[in-house]
Amino acid sequence: MAVVGSLVRRPSSVTAGACAARLVDVAPLVVRFIRGQMRRQLPGLTMAQFRTMAFLYRRSGCSLRALAVHLGVTPPTCSVLVDRLVRRGAVSRTPSRASRREIALRLTRRGRARFEVAKEAARRQTAGVLAALPDAALRRLTHNLDALAAVFAETEASLDR
């Protein structure tokens, strides 16, 4: 057994590669379902606008450059996207405390509230799908998702350093 962060790695007949292959196949199915449910609650948003709101929900106060990198677009393209969300009252721009040349992006109260309503609706719809699983499978899945979240949060934190 090897200890990685707070997780204990146990020998297994399933390799990390096989698990990764399955995750890469399954994760997009789950993400598409959840995004679809959330977008139903936020009609009129483009996928890029939805992804922007999701990123700002998790990373409030980020720079335009960080958002552009996340979205895979240029800063000018990102700026136009943010302008549209500002006009809708979903996003605010304020001067950054870190640099006079940057702005900090945040969801407004209204934007955050709309996003949370959409997130809760997606949670309910997802629970409806997962209810088909037996209780033991739900317990295992929850435990495994907790472990997955921990290892990826640890990896993301190390990349941010």
Secondary structure as GFF3:
##gff-version 3
##sequence-region A 1 161
A	DSSP	beta_strand	2	4	.	.	.	ID=ss1
A	DSSP	beta_strand	7	9	.	.	.	ID=ss2
A	DSSP	alpha_helix	16	41	.	.	.	ID=ss3
A	DSSP	alpha_helix	47	58	.	.	.	ID=ss4
A	DSSP	beta_strand	62	63	.	.	.	ID=ss5
A	DSSP	alpha_helix	64	71	.	.	.	ID=ss6
A	DSSP	alpha_helix	75	87	.	.	.	ID=ss7
A	DSSP	beta_strand	91	95	.	.	.	ID=ss8
A	DSSP	beta_strand	103	107	.	.	.	ID=ss9
A	DSSP	alpha_helix	109	130	.	.	.	ID=ss10
A	DSSP	alpha_helix	135	160	.	.	.	ID=ss11
###
